[in-house]
Amino acid sequence: MERVKVEEFLQPKAMLTPGIAGGVTMLIANALWVAFSLPPRWTSLVLSFLVGLLVFVAKGGVPMWQRALYYVLNSLIIFSVSIGTNYVGVGLTHPPAQQTNAVEPRARLFFGDWLSIPSR
């Protein structure tokens, strides 16, 4: 069996990288939300674009304009995967029949609705 090199994993055209990065982004955004009350949708978007910078680290003779395009597309894919992963977690931890408002007002669950508008 041939060993996979890190350079092959970080290729701009690799499809696995945005998927894994999206899951990691969701985990970090949720942790920052629970610990520091940072808004997860904006935190996830910023983290997605930071992780998307890996495109510029990768070697491979790809023109700069193409790397920039990959950067934007990969970052948006990472963000989309992070939102999707979060909502899978919401569905698994809070099935529709079990959703109640019995949680303390200041308590935060790890998976939450990122896109709802907070009540003031």
N, C-alpha and C positions, 0 to 999 in steps of 0.2 A: 504494500500500500504506500502511495506517495504522500509525503508530508506536505501540508498546505502552508505556504509562507504568509507572513503578516502582510507583505506587499500585495499579495493577491486578494486578501480580504479587504484592503483599503482602496481597491480600484474604484474610480468614479462610476463605472458601469455596473458594479456589483449590486445585486438586488437584495442580498441578505443584510448588508450593512444598515440600510435605513430601517429595516424591520427590527433588528436588535437594538439599534440606537433609539427607536421609538419607544420600545419597552423600557429601556433604561431612563429615557427622558420622563416617561410617566412616573416611574418609581421616584426619581429625584424631585419632580414637581409635587407629587403627593406628599413626600416627606417634608418638603419646605412649607407646604400648605399646613400640614398638621402641626409642625414644630413652630413655625414663625408667622402663620396666617398670611403668607404671600399668596396673591391670587393665582391659582394653578393654571388657568388658561393663558395668562400672560407670561408666567414663569416658564411654562412648557414651550411657548412660542420662542422666547429668548434662548432657552436651552437648545431647542431644535436648530436654530441658526448657529449657535456656538458649536454644537456637535457636527453640523454640516460643514464646518471649516476643515474637516478631515480630507475633503476633496482636494484642498490645496497642498496637503502634506504628501499625498500619493504621487508616486512617480508614474510616468507613462507617456510622455510626449503628446499630451492632449493640449490643444491650443487654449490660451487663457480665456477667450470668450466662451469656449465650450465648458471649461471648468466652472466659470461663473454661472452658466446655465444649469450645470449639474448641481452646483451649490444651492441655488434657489429651489430647484425641483426636489433634490434630496432633503433639504430642510423642511419643505412643506410636506413631503411624504413622512418624515420623522414626526412632525407635529400631528399629522392625521393618524398615524399609527398610535401615538401616545394617547390621543383622545379616544380612539377606538378601544384600546386596551383598558383605559380607565372605565369606559362604559360597560365592557365585559365584566370587569370587577364589580361595578355597581350592580349589574344584573345578578351576579352570583352571590353577592353578600346581602342584597336587599331585593329579594324576589317581589314582584308587584303585590302579591297577596299579603306579604309580611311588612310592607312599608307602613310605618306609623310615625307620629310626631312625638313619641315618648322619649326621645333623646334629649338630654339636658341642652339648653340653649347654647352654652359655650363649648360643649363637647364636639370634637371633630372626629369623624370616621375617616379611615385611610382612603377609601374610595368615596367620592362625592360627585355631585352634579357640577361640573366645571362651567357649564354654559348658562346656568340659571342666574338671574339677576338677584344679588343679595338684598334681603329686606333690610330697611334701615329703621 
